[in-house]
Amino acid sequence: MSGESVWPRDKVVAALENQYGGLDPLGEEGPLSVFGVQHNGVNFVVALMESAPGSGKIVELGFLARFVGFALDAMMVETINRNLHLAVASIEANGDLFLMAGMQPVGAFDAGQFALVLEAWRRDLMITLHGLSSGQASMAAAFPAAKLEAARNFAMNVAPAPADNKPIDLLASFLGAKNSRELCGDCSGRGKRGFIARECVACDGSGFVKVR
């Protein structure tokens, strides 16, 4: 196992508890531990596989959610799978839908990076639930902020009109082409001016100004 990345079991469990507020131990079988999670009305399990029973070193993690009683067909499941990021959806012969995801640790454990994994699982659950609604539910209507008229109006982005017969590159603007910053010429980026080091007025002491 020396060539494999492993994560400390206690840190993984602590991160899960911090994210979900509590875990329900469902059982252990050899190196496998399974925890139940109830999150915002959805039930799923998180499985932790150790390198050996009681080693405290996680070599694999898994997520599983089961959906029963929904009207499903192969095309719907295929559509769900096309949009999933971390998981895979599978419809069983009895009509149950299983949403499953697995991963192996890479590098040292980092709580911030693990939070991104949990967010990807959350996103996959959201996509699956939307697919199971058969188009009857709107994601925008389910998002709390989108229900506020003021929020909907402020968040609106209208397609820009061409300038000088050239299309406006909204992506370039978003990525910083119009909001990039350069060193302040008045203070040469120091943020201070003069022998008594007064704060530079031109850049408010930051040392940078927006590109005009």
N, C-alpha and C positions, 0 to 999 in steps of 0.2 A: 504493500500500500504506500510505500515511501514516495513513489512517483506521482501519486494522485493528490489533488487538492482536497483538503478536508476543512470543514467549518466546525467550530465548537458548538456542541449541542445546546449548552446553556444559553449562549448568545443568540442562537436561532430561535429558541423557545421564547426568550425575553423579547425579541423583536416581534414575534407573532403576537404575544400578549399585549405589547405596546400598541400594535396596529389594531387588534380586534377586541381588546379589553378583557379577554379571558379565553381559555381553551378548555375543552371538555375531553379529558383522556378517555379514549375509546378502547384501548387495549394495546398489548405488545405481543409480538411473536418473533422470538429470536432478536435479531438486530433491528426489527421494524417496530416503530412506534406510530400510532395513529391518533390524531386529535380532531375533535369535532369543533366546527366554528359556526356560529349563528351571527350573520352580519346583514343588517338592514333587511331582515325578512328572508334571506337566502341561506340555506344550509349547505355546507361543503366540508370536506375533510382535508387535512394536511398530513401527509405521511413523511416520516423522517427515517431514512435508512442509515444505520451506523456501520462503521467498518467491521465491527464485531459487537456482540451483545455487551452493553455496558461500557464500551470504549469512550463514549462521549464525543466521537468524531463522526460528523455527518458526511457521507459520501454521495448521497442522492436525496432529493426532495420531490414530493409529488403532491398534486392537487386533484381532487375529484368531487364533482357535483353530479347529482342524478335528478332528472326531471321526468315526472310521471304524470300521465293523464293529459298530455298536450297532443293536439292534432298535428302529426308530423308526416312528412314525406321526404323521399330521398333528395329532391331538388332543394327543399328548404334547408336540409342539413348541409348540402353542398354549398349553398349560399352562405350559411353561417361559417363554415370552415374557411371560405375564401377571405373572410374578414378577421379571423382570429390571429392573434399575435403570438401567444405562448402555448395555447392549448389546441386540442383536436376534439371534435364532436363526433360521436358515433351512435347511431340508432340501432338498438338491439331488436331481436326477432319479436319480443313482446311489446314493442313500441316505446320502450323507455329510451331516453336520451342521456348518454353519459358524456360529460365534459371532463377531459383529462389533460393534465399537464405534468411534465417531469423535467427535472434539470439536475445537472451535476455541478457542484461548487467549482468555481474557477478563481484561483488566487486566494488571498487572505480574506476573511470575512469582513465586510464593510456594511454597517447598518444602513447607510444611505443607498448603496447599490442594491441591497436586499429590498429596500422599500420600493425601488423601481420594479423589481420582480413582482412584488405584491400588487403594485398598481397595474402591471400588465395583466395579471390574473383578474383583477377587478374589471378591467376593460373587456376582457374576454367574457366574463359573466354578463356584463352589460350588453354586449353584442348578441350573446345567446338569448338573453331575456327578450331583447327587441325582436329577434328572429322568431321566437316562440309566440310572440303576440300576433303573428300573421299580419303585420302592418297596421294593426288596430291602434297601437300606441305610438305616440310621437316622442322621440328622444328629447326634442326641444321642450315639449310640454312637461316632460318629467324632470327637467333640470330646473331647480328652484329659481335661479337668477333669471332664466329666460321667461319666467312668468311675469316679471315686472316690466311694465311698458317703458319706463325710463331706461332700464337696462337694455331692452331690445333696441330702442332708438339709438342709444349711445354706442352700442356694439356694432351698429350697421356700417358696412363698408360697401360703398357704391363703386361700381366699375369706373375707373378714371377715363375721362375723355382723352383722345389722342392730342398731343401737343406738337405743333409743326408737322402734322401729318405722320407722326411717329407714335406708336403705342406706348403707353406708360408702363414701365416694368414695376408692378406692385411688389413682386417678390424681392427685387433688388432694393427697393426702398425699405422693406421690412427687415432685410438682412443687414441694413446699416449704411447703404450707399448714400442716403440723404442725412443720416444722423451720426455719421462717423465723426470722430473728434481728432484734432491735431494739437500739437504743443502750442501754448499761448506765446505769441511773438513778443508781447510786452514784458513778460518775465522769464522767457525762455524755458517755460515749464516748471520753474521753481515754485510758483504760487506766491512768492514774496518779491518785493521790490525795494530798492534803496538799501543804504547801509544799516538802517534800523529795522529792516525787514518788515515793512508794512505789507498787509495782505493785498495782493494784486486785485485791482478792481475789475480789470478786463475779464478775468477768469474766475472771480470770486474765491481765489485761493486754491483752486483745484489743479492749476497748471495746464488745463486743457480748455479748448474752445471748440464749438461746433463748426464744422466746415461749412462755409457759406456757399 
